[in-house]
């Protein structure tokens, strides 16, 4: 029997939203035996591994692959407080699997290198300062940020859009085993929320992935502050945030390509509207149903790198979809759910050096 990697047991189980008790009953072993196997204390017999593969719906090769040793601490969520722990655990497992696949997909090709500087929040350097530095580093000196997905992908950040299985998580940023920066975006988000979530995750990548955050700092608040200044720099947008009304918010949304909610929050933070006016806007948004869907659809910004890599595997290396699934060690359902979205265009330069 080939050597099994017990570390993938917990990942497979939580991905499928199962408790240890539920999984053990389906596999036909005691919960204690499954627990010991997940903690690498006890091995499972070959017949049990066959049942594990069947219950979790993964090919046997999934449990024989190298472990993803990237630090789980180097991951940051943008999510709501009400999301369930089962949903979080399932998505964290998805990320762990997909990060391994990202390293597999990028290995044969020359990829855009990560090229953004790291800036750490410290005395005298705020998230706003860092946002301004990053805008300068990438050559955006005034006004709205152009296509943000393309901007990040051209700077070596891989953006992956997928259905998180819930609308209560927006995004996550992390690093793969081979040091690739990856941002996961929830495809359930409306376009007017995607850009802020992407800027939020960029803030984590710039300020937090290479830092140890002490308890007296709020990394999520810092990422939000970074995103607001990055997308809506105070020097540029402040003169436009006086005397706000719905018509003006609509115009600002079209120009800055962020939600009305984000614009109103920015106005409150900058000080062009009072806390009371801000609350009134929130009440008005709620009455109009804007908390779920705002008017004015913004242009979609589609990730391209993963689709480009899949096309390169098929065209340049002769892989079929079945070959890709075998390489990724996943089933057809997961392959379709995670990788079968259709981008608009192909613009990322990727070279085959295998």
Secondary structure, DSSP 8 states (H G I E B T S, - for coil): -----THHHHHHHHHTT--HHHHHHHHTS-HHHHHHHHTTSS---HHHHHHHHHHHT--GGGGGS----S-TTSEEEEE-TT--HHHHHHHHHHHHHHHHHHHHHHHTEE-----------BTTB-HHHHHHHHHHHTT--SS----HHHHHHHTTEEEEEE--SSSSEEEEEEE-TT--EEEEEETTS-HHHHHHHHHHHHHHHHHTTTS---TTS-HHHHHHHHHHHHHS-HHHHGGGSSS--HHHHHHHHHHH-S-HHHHHHHHHHHTSS-HHHHHHHHHHHHHHTTTT--SS--------HHHHHHHHHHHTT---HHHHHHHHT--HHHHHHHH----S------EE--
